[in-house]
Amino acid sequence: MLKKIRELIKKGLQKGQGVVEYALMLGFVAIIADYLIGGSNLIGSVKGAIDDVKGQIDSSRLND
């Protein structure tokens, strides 16, 4: 019985790993496609988002 449970858990973990790998590959392809199309400034958008978060963290530190 325990052997059967271990086999089922192992199969489930392998299936979950496959989903994560697929999602990572899909995200990578989407980033490359966006870069090749050139429809948006990906680097500028990411830098802007990071700067916004940094600004919010800095302002919260000043309020404490």
PDB file of N, CA, C and O in Angstrom:
ATOM      1  N   MET A   1       0.829  -1.194   0.000  1.00  0.00           N
ATOM      2  CA  MET A   1       0.000   0.000   0.000  1.00  0.00           C
ATOM      3  C   MET A   1       0.871   1.255   0.000  1.00  0.00           C
ATOM      4  O   MET A   1       0.639   2.170  -0.790  1.00  0.00           O
ATOM      5  N   LEU A   2       1.878   1.305   0.886  1.00  0.00           N
ATOM      6  CA  LEU A   2       2.757   2.471   0.932  1.00  0.00           C
ATOM      7  C   LEU A   2       3.534   2.638  -0.366  1.00  0.00           C
ATOM      8  O   LEU A   2       3.791   3.759  -0.804  1.00  0.00           O
ATOM      9  N   LYS A   3       3.901   1.534  -0.970  1.00  0.00           N
ATOM     10  CA  LYS A   3       4.628   1.598  -2.234  1.00  0.00           C
ATOM     11  C   LYS A   3       3.764   2.251  -3.306  1.00  0.00           C
ATOM     12  O   LYS A   3       4.248   3.071  -4.086  1.00  0.00           O
ATOM     13  N   LYS A   4       2.495   1.889  -3.343  1.00  0.00           N
ATOM     14  CA  LYS A   4       1.565   2.458  -4.318  1.00  0.00           C
ATOM     15  C   LYS A   4       1.387   3.959  -4.085  1.00  0.00           C
ATOM     16  O   LYS A   4       1.339   4.734  -5.040  1.00  0.00           O
ATOM     17  N   ILE A   5       1.290   4.370  -2.824  1.00  0.00           N
ATOM     18  CA  ILE A   5       1.149   5.790  -2.492  1.00  0.00           C
ATOM     19  C   ILE A   5       2.392   6.561  -2.923  1.00  0.00           C
ATOM     20  O   ILE A   5       2.282   7.655  -3.478  1.00  0.00           O
ATOM     21  N   ARG A   6       3.567   6.003  -2.672  1.00  0.00           N
ATOM     22  CA  ARG A   6       4.809   6.665  -3.072  1.00  0.00           C
ATOM     23  C   ARG A   6       4.874   6.835  -4.580  1.00  0.00           C
ATOM     24  O   ARG A   6       5.309   7.876  -5.073  1.00  0.00           O
ATOM     25  N   GLU A   7       4.441   5.811  -5.317  1.00  0.00           N
ATOM     26  CA  GLU A   7       4.441   5.897  -6.782  1.00  0.00           C
ATOM     27  C   GLU A   7       3.505   6.990  -7.266  1.00  0.00           C
ATOM     28  O   GLU A   7       3.844   7.734  -8.186  1.00  0.00           O
ATOM     29  N   LEU A   8       2.321   7.095  -6.653  1.00  0.00           N
ATOM     30  CA  LEU A   8       1.367   8.136  -7.043  1.00  0.00           C
ATOM     31  C   LEU A   8       1.908   9.534  -6.750  1.00  0.00           C
ATOM     32  O   LEU A   8       1.747  10.452  -7.555  1.00  0.00           O
ATOM     33  N   ILE A   9       2.550   9.687  -5.594  1.00  0.00           N
ATOM     34  CA  ILE A   9       3.133  10.985  -5.237  1.00  0.00           C
ATOM     35  C   ILE A   9       4.235  11.352  -6.222  1.00  0.00           C
ATOM     36  O   ILE A   9       4.315  12.495  -6.671  1.00  0.00           O
ATOM     37  N   LYS A  10       5.077  10.391  -6.557  1.00  0.00           N
ATOM     38  CA  LYS A  10       6.170  10.645  -7.493  1.00  0.00           C
ATOM     39  C   LYS A  10       5.631  11.054  -8.854  1.00  0.00           C
ATOM     40  O   LYS A  10       6.168  11.976  -9.468  1.00  0.00           O
ATOM     41  N   LYS A  11       4.589  10.399  -9.344  1.00  0.00           N
ATOM     42  CA  LYS A  11       3.979  10.760 -10.626  1.00  0.00           C
ATOM     43  C   LYS A  11       3.394  12.167 -10.567  1.00  0.00           C
ATOM     44  O   LYS A  11       3.515  12.937 -11.520  1.00  0.00           O
ATOM     45  N   GLY A  12       2.757  12.499  -9.443  1.00  0.00           N
ATOM     46  CA  GLY A  12       2.172  13.834  -9.277  1.00  0.00           C
ATOM     47  C   GLY A  12       3.230  14.916  -9.285  1.00  0.00           C
ATOM     48  O   GLY A  12       3.034  15.972  -9.887  1.00  0.00           O
ATOM     49  N   LEU A  13       4.349  14.668  -8.624  1.00  0.00           N
ATOM     50  CA  LEU A  13       5.433  15.645  -8.597  1.00  0.00           C
ATOM     51  C   LEU A  13       6.027  15.839  -9.979  1.00  0.00           C
ATOM     52  O   LEU A  13       6.362  16.958 -10.365  1.00  0.00           O
ATOM     53  N   GLN A  14       6.156  14.755 -10.720  1.00  0.00           N
ATOM     54  CA  GLN A  14       6.705  14.859 -12.071  1.00  0.00           C
ATOM     55  C   GLN A  14       5.758  15.647 -12.971  1.00  0.00           C
ATOM     56  O   GLN A  14       6.211  16.432 -13.804  1.00  0.00           O
ATOM     57  N   LYS A  15       4.465  15.449 -12.817  1.00  0.00           N
ATOM     58  CA  LYS A  15       3.491  16.181 -13.622  1.00  0.00           C
ATOM     59  C   LYS A  15       3.542  17.676 -13.283  1.00  0.00           C
ATOM     60  O   LYS A  15       3.484  18.519 -14.178  1.00  0.00           O
ATOM     61  N   GLY A  16       3.652  18.000 -11.995  1.00  0.00           N
ATOM     62  CA  GLY A  16       3.750  19.401 -11.577  1.00  0.00           C
ATOM     63  C   GLY A  16       5.006  20.058 -12.105  1.00  0.00           C
ATOM     64  O   GLY A  16       4.985  21.225 -12.496  1.00  0.00           O
ATOM     65  N   GLN A  17       6.104  19.314 -12.119  1.00  0.00           N
ATOM     66  CA  GLN A  17       7.354  19.846 -12.647  1.00  0.00           C
ATOM     67  C   GLN A  17       7.205  20.156 -14.129  1.00  0.00           C
ATOM     68  O   GLN A  17       7.725  21.166 -14.604  1.00  0.00           O
ATOM     69  N   GLY A  18       6.508  19.307 -14.861  1.00  0.00           N
ATOM     70  CA  GLY A  18       6.292  19.531 -16.284  1.00  0.00           C
ATOM     71  C   GLY A  18       5.490  20.794 -16.542  1.00  0.00           C
ATOM     72  O   GLY A  18       5.767  21.524 -17.494  1.00  0.00           O
ATOM     73  N   VAL A  19       4.493  21.056 -15.695  1.00  0.00           N
ATOM     74  CA  VAL A  19       3.672  22.251 -15.850  1.00  0.00           C
ATOM     75  C   VAL A  19       4.513  23.499 -15.605  1.00  0.00           C
ATOM     76  O   VAL A  19       4.397  24.480 -16.340  1.00  0.00           O
ATOM     77  N   VAL A  20       5.349  23.467 -14.590  1.00  0.00           N
ATOM     78  CA  VAL A  20       6.210  24.614 -14.281  1.00  0.00           C
ATOM     79  C   VAL A  20       7.192  24.861 -15.426  1.00  0.00           C
ATOM     80  O   VAL A  20       7.397  26.004 -15.834  1.00  0.00           O
ATOM     81  N   GLU A  21       7.791  23.803 -15.938  1.00  0.00           N
ATOM     82  CA  GLU A  21       8.718  23.963 -17.060  1.00  0.00           C
ATOM     83  C   GLU A  21       8.011  24.538 -18.281  1.00  0.00           C
ATOM     84  O   GLU A  21       8.563  25.393 -18.973  1.00  0.00           O
ATOM     85  N   TYR A  22       6.799  24.078 -18.549  1.00  0.00           N
ATOM     86  CA  TYR A  22       6.031  24.591 -19.678  1.00  0.00           C
ATOM     87  C   TYR A  22       5.728  26.077 -19.492  1.00  0.00           C
ATOM     88  O   TYR A  22       5.846  26.857 -20.437  1.00  0.00           O
ATOM     89  N   ALA A  23       5.340  26.467 -18.286  1.00  0.00           N
ATOM     90  CA  ALA A  23       5.026  27.871 -18.016  1.00  0.00           C
ATOM     91  C   ALA A  23       6.261  28.754 -18.179  1.00  0.00           C
ATOM     92  O   ALA A  23       6.168  29.856 -18.720  1.00  0.00           O
ATOM     93  N   LEU A  24       7.416  28.278 -17.715  1.00  0.00           N
ATOM     94  CA  LEU A  24       8.644  29.051 -17.872  1.00  0.00           C
ATOM     95  C   LEU A  24       9.013  29.228 -19.345  1.00  0.00           C
ATOM     96  O   LEU A  24       9.406  30.312 -19.776  1.00  0.00           O
ATOM     97  N   MET A  25       8.880  28.139 -20.106  1.00  0.00           N
ATOM     98  CA  MET A  25       9.197  28.221 -21.532  1.00  0.00           C
ATOM     99  C   MET A  25       8.225  29.158 -22.252  1.00  0.00           C
ATOM    100  O   MET A  25       8.635  29.929 -23.119  1.00  0.00           O
ATOM    101  N   LEU A  26       6.952  29.095 -21.900  1.00  0.00           N
ATOM    102  CA  LEU A  26       5.961  29.967 -22.516  1.00  0.00           C
ATOM    103  C   LEU A  26       6.259  31.435 -22.194  1.00  0.00           C
ATOM    104  O   LEU A  26       6.145  32.298 -23.063  1.00  0.00           O
ATOM    105  N   GLY A  27       6.635  31.710 -20.959  1.00  0.00           N
ATOM    106  CA  GLY A  27       6.995  33.072 -20.586  1.00  0.00           C
ATOM    107  C   GLY A  27       8.219  33.565 -21.331  1.00  0.00           C
ATOM    108  O   GLY A  27       8.269  34.714 -21.768  1.00  0.00           O
ATOM    109  N   PHE A  28       9.205  32.693 -21.475  1.00  0.00           N
ATOM    110  CA  PHE A  28      10.416  33.053 -22.202  1.00  0.00           C
ATOM    111  C   PHE A  28      10.105  33.361 -23.662  1.00  0.00           C
ATOM    112  O   PHE A  28      10.612  34.338 -24.214  1.00  0.00           O
ATOM    113  N   VAL A  29       9.279  32.535 -24.284  1.00  0.00           N
ATOM    114  CA  VAL A  29       8.896  32.768 -25.684  1.00  0.00           C
ATOM    115  C   VAL A  29       8.122  34.074 -25.818  1.00  0.00           C
ATOM    116  O   VAL A  29       8.302  34.805 -26.792  1.00  0.00           O
ATOM    117  N   ALA A  30       7.270  34.367 -24.855  1.00  0.00           N
ATOM    118  CA  ALA A  30       6.502  35.610 -24.902  1.00  0.00           C
ATOM    119  C   ALA A  30       7.422  36.830 -24.810  1.00  0.00           C
ATOM    120  O   ALA A  30       7.209  37.824 -25.504  1.00  0.00           O
ATOM    121  N   ILE A  31       8.430  36.754 -23.965  1.00  0.00           N
ATOM    122  CA  ILE A  31       9.375  37.870 -23.826  1.00  0.00           C
ATOM    123  C   ILE A  31      10.166  38.052 -25.117  1.00  0.00           C
ATOM    124  O   ILE A  31      10.349  39.179 -25.578  1.00  0.00           O
ATOM    125  N   ILE A  32      10.633  36.960 -25.698  1.00  0.00           N
ATOM    126  CA  ILE A  32      11.386  37.042 -26.954  1.00  0.00           C
ATOM    127  C   ILE A  32      10.503  37.592 -28.062  1.00  0.00           C
ATOM    128  O   ILE A  32      10.950  38.430 -28.845  1.00  0.00           O
ATOM    129  N   ALA A  33       9.253  37.135 -28.144  1.00  0.00           N
ATOM    130  CA  ALA A  33       8.334  37.629 -29.174  1.00  0.00           C
ATOM    131  C   ALA A  33       8.092  39.123 -29.009  1.00  0.00           C
ATOM    132  O   ALA A  33       8.070  39.859 -29.996  1.00  0.00           O
ATOM    133  N   ASP A  34       7.914  39.574 -27.782  1.00  0.00           N
ATOM    134  CA  ASP A  34       7.709  40.996 -27.524  1.00  0.00           C
ATOM    135  C   ASP A  34       8.925  41.800 -27.949  1.00  0.00           C
ATOM    136  O   ASP A  34       8.796  42.880 -28.524  1.00  0.00           O
ATOM    137  N   TYR A  35      10.093  41.273 -27.665  1.00  0.00           N
ATOM    138  CA  TYR A  35      11.327  41.969 -28.049  1.00  0.00           C
ATOM    139  C   TYR A  35      11.458  42.042 -29.573  1.00  0.00           C
ATOM    140  O   TYR A  35      11.816  43.086 -30.119  1.00  0.00           O
ATOM    141  N   LEU A  36      11.168  40.939 -30.250  1.00  0.00           N
ATOM    142  CA  LEU A  36      11.320  40.902 -31.705  1.00  0.00           C
ATOM    143  C   LEU A  36      10.291  41.778 -32.409  1.00  0.00           C
ATOM    144  O   LEU A  36      10.597  42.420 -33.414  1.00  0.00           O
ATOM    145  N   ILE A  37       9.086  41.802 -31.884  1.00  0.00           N
ATOM    146  CA  ILE A  37       8.051  42.636 -32.488  1.00  0.00           C
ATOM    147  C   ILE A  37       8.368  44.108 -32.248  1.00  0.00           C
ATOM    148  O   ILE A  37       8.112  44.952 -33.106  1.00  0.00           O
ATOM    149  N   GLY A  38       8.914  44.404 -31.104  1.00  0.00           N
ATOM    150  CA  GLY A  38       9.303  45.777 -30.792  1.00  0.00           C
ATOM    151  C   GLY A  38       8.125  46.684 -30.503  1.00  0.00           C
ATOM    152  O   GLY A  38       8.251  47.907 -30.564  1.00  0.00           O
ATOM    153  N   GLY A  39       6.979  46.096 -30.187  1.00  0.00           N
ATOM    154  CA  GLY A  39       5.784  46.889 -29.927  1.00  0.00           C
ATOM    155  C   GLY A  39       5.842  47.648 -28.622  1.00  0.00           C
ATOM    156  O   GLY A  39       5.145  48.649 -28.455  1.00  0.00           O
ATOM    157  N   SER A  40       6.650  47.193 -27.707  1.00  0.00           N
ATOM    158  CA  SER A  40       6.739  47.879 -26.422  1.00  0.00           C
ATOM    159  C   SER A  40       8.184  47.919 -25.965  1.00  0.00           C
ATOM    160  O   SER A  40       9.020  47.128 -26.402  1.00  0.00           O
ATOM    161  N   ASN A  41       8.446  48.832 -25.101  1.00  0.00           N
ATOM    162  CA  ASN A  41       9.786  48.992 -24.547  1.00  0.00           C
ATOM    163  C   ASN A  41       9.874  48.149 -23.276  1.00  0.00           C
ATOM    164  O   ASN A  41       9.658  48.653 -22.174  1.00  0.00           O
ATOM    165  N   LEU A  42      10.190  46.870 -23.435  1.00  0.00           N
ATOM    166  CA  LEU A  42      10.172  45.934 -22.315  1.00  0.00           C
ATOM    167  C   LEU A  42      11.155  46.335 -21.223  1.00  0.00           C
ATOM    168  O   LEU A  42      10.812  46.329 -20.041  1.00  0.00           O
ATOM    169  N   ILE A  43      12.362  46.681 -21.614  1.00  0.00           N
ATOM    170  CA  ILE A  43      13.378  47.040 -20.615  1.00  0.00           C
ATOM    171  C   ILE A  43      12.954  48.294 -19.864  1.00  0.00           C
ATOM    172  O   ILE A  43      13.105  48.373 -18.645  1.00  0.00           O
ATOM    173  N   GLY A  44      12.429  49.264 -20.584  1.00  0.00           N
ATOM    174  CA  GLY A  44      11.965  50.495 -19.934  1.00  0.00           C
ATOM    175  C   GLY A  44      10.808  50.242 -18.988  1.00  0.00           C
ATOM    176  O   GLY A  44      10.730  50.849 -17.920  1.00  0.00           O
ATOM    177  N   SER A  45       9.906  49.344 -19.375  1.00  0.00           N
ATOM    178  CA  SER A  45       8.762  49.014 -18.522  1.00  0.00           C
ATOM    179  C   SER A  45       9.208  48.331 -17.244  1.00  0.00           C
ATOM    180  O   SER A  45       8.724  48.656 -16.159  1.00  0.00           O
ATOM    181  N   VAL A  46      10.122  47.394 -17.366  1.00  0.00           N
ATOM    182  CA  VAL A  46      10.616  46.684 -16.180  1.00  0.00           C
ATOM    183  C   VAL A  46      11.369  47.647 -15.276  1.00  0.00           C
ATOM    184  O   VAL A  46      11.183  47.635 -14.059  1.00  0.00           O
ATOM    185  N   LYS A  47      12.224  48.487 -15.869  1.00  0.00           N
ATOM    186  CA  LYS A  47      12.967  49.455 -15.066  1.00  0.00           C
ATOM    187  C   LYS A  47      12.011  50.422 -14.359  1.00  0.00           C
ATOM    188  O   LYS A  47      12.212  50.769 -13.195  1.00  0.00           O
ATOM    189  N   GLY A  48      10.979  50.847 -15.071  1.00  0.00           N
ATOM    190  CA  GLY A  48       9.998  51.748 -14.466  1.00  0.00           C
ATOM    191  C   GLY A  48       9.269  51.101 -13.296  1.00  0.00           C
ATOM    192  O   GLY A  48       9.040  51.743 -12.271  1.00  0.00           O
ATOM    193  N   ALA A  49       8.905  49.837 -13.447  1.00  0.00           N
ATOM    194  CA  ALA A  49       8.216  49.132 -12.364  1.00  0.00           C
ATOM    195  C   ALA A  49       9.130  48.978 -11.149  1.00  0.00           C
ATOM    196  O   ALA A  49       8.691  49.151 -10.012  1.00  0.00           O
ATOM    197  N   ILE A  50      10.388  48.657 -11.390  1.00  0.00           N
ATOM    198  CA  ILE A  50      11.342  48.515 -10.286  1.00  0.00           C
ATOM    199  C   ILE A  50      11.556  49.857  -9.594  1.00  0.00           C
ATOM    200  O   ILE A  50      11.627  49.921  -8.366  1.00  0.00           O
ATOM    201  N   ASP A  51      11.659  50.917 -10.372  1.00  0.00           N
ATOM    202  CA  ASP A  51      11.824  52.251  -9.786  1.00  0.00           C
ATOM    203  C   ASP A  51      10.607  52.653  -8.950  1.00  0.00           C
ATOM    204  O   ASP A  51      10.752  53.274  -7.897  1.00  0.00           O
ATOM    205  N   ASP A  52       9.402  52.297  -9.422  1.00  0.00           N
ATOM    206  CA  ASP A  52       8.187  52.597  -8.659  1.00  0.00           C
ATOM    207  C   ASP A  52       8.185  51.885  -7.310  1.00  0.00           C
ATOM    208  O   ASP A  52       7.867  52.480  -6.280  1.00  0.00           O
ATOM    209  N   VAL A  53       8.542  50.613  -7.332  1.00  0.00           N
ATOM    210  CA  VAL A  53       8.589  49.845  -6.081  1.00  0.00           C
ATOM    211  C   VAL A  53       9.646  50.414  -5.151  1.00  0.00           C
ATOM    212  O   VAL A  53       9.419  50.548  -3.948  1.00  0.00           O
ATOM    213  N   LYS A  54      10.805  50.748  -5.712  1.00  0.00           N
ATOM    214  CA  LYS A  54      11.876  51.324  -4.897  1.00  0.00           C
ATOM    215  C   LYS A  54      11.417  52.639  -4.264  1.00  0.00           C
ATOM    216  O   LYS A  54      11.684  52.897  -3.091  1.00  0.00           O
ATOM    217  N   GLY A  55      10.726  53.466  -5.048  1.00  0.00           N
ATOM    218  CA  GLY A  55      10.221  54.732  -4.524  1.00  0.00           C
ATOM    219  C   GLY A  55       9.213  54.532  -3.405  1.00  0.00           C
ATOM    220  O   GLY A  55       9.233  55.267  -2.417  1.00  0.00           O
ATOM    221  N   GLN A  56       8.335  53.553  -3.545  1.00  0.00           N
ATOM    222  CA  GLN A  56       7.360  53.274  -2.491  1.00  0.00           C
ATOM    223  C   GLN A  56       8.035  52.766  -1.225  1.00  0.00           C
ATOM    224  O   GLN A  56       7.639  53.130  -0.117  1.00  0.00           O
ATOM    225  N   ILE A  57       9.053  51.927  -1.387  1.00  0.00           N
ATOM    226  CA  ILE A  57       9.785  51.429  -0.211  1.00  0.00           C
ATOM    227  C   ILE A  57      10.508  52.581   0.473  1.00  0.00           C
ATOM    228  O   ILE A  57      10.476  52.692   1.698  1.00  0.00           O
ATOM    229  N   ASP A  58      11.154  53.434  -0.304  1.00  0.00           N
ATOM    230  CA  ASP A  58      11.873  54.571   0.276  1.00  0.00           C
ATOM    231  C   ASP A  58      10.919  55.510   1.006  1.00  0.00           C
ATOM    232  O   ASP A  58      11.236  55.983   2.097  1.00  0.00           O
ATOM    233  N   SER A  59       9.747  55.789   0.416  1.00  0.00           N
ATOM    234  CA  SER A  59       8.810  56.705   1.060  1.00  0.00           C
ATOM    235  C   SER A  59       8.215  56.086   2.322  1.00  0.00           C
ATOM    236  O   SER A  59       7.912  56.808   3.273  1.00  0.00           O
ATOM    237  N   SER A  60       8.041  54.773   2.349  1.00  0.00           N
ATOM    238  CA  SER A  60       7.514  54.139   3.560  1.00  0.00           C
ATOM    239  C   SER A  60       8.546  54.169   4.689  1.00  0.00           C
ATOM    240  O   SER A  60       8.186  54.241   5.864  1.00  0.00           O
ATOM    241  N   ARG A  61       9.814  54.113   4.329  1.00  0.00           N
ATOM    242  CA  ARG A  61      10.872  54.201   5.344  1.00  0.00           C
ATOM    243  C   ARG A  61      10.925  55.598   5.936  1.00  0.00           C
ATOM    244  O   ARG A  61      11.214  55.760   7.122  1.00  0.00           O
ATOM    245  N   LEU A  62      10.650  56.606   5.124  1.00  0.00           N
ATOM    246  CA  LEU A  62      10.681  57.977   5.626  1.00  0.00           C
ATOM    247  C   LEU A  62       9.519  58.245   6.572  1.00  0.00           C
ATOM    248  O   LEU A  62       9.637  59.062   7.485  1.00  0.00           O
ATOM    249  N   ASN A  63       8.390  57.560   6.359  1.00  0.00           N
ATOM    250  CA  ASN A  63       7.211  57.771   7.201  1.00  0.00           C
ATOM    251  C   ASN A  63       7.336  57.079   8.555  1.00  0.00           C
ATOM    252  O   ASN A  63       6.589  57.406   9.478  1.00  0.00           O
ATOM    253  N   ASP A  64       8.249  56.144   8.693  1.00  0.00           N
ATOM    254  CA  ASP A  64       8.390  55.403   9.971  1.00  0.00           C
ATOM    255  C   ASP A  64       9.194  56.150  10.965  1.00  0.00           C
ATOM    256  O   ASP A  64       9.403  55.669  12.078  1.00  0.00           O
TER     257      ASP A  64
END
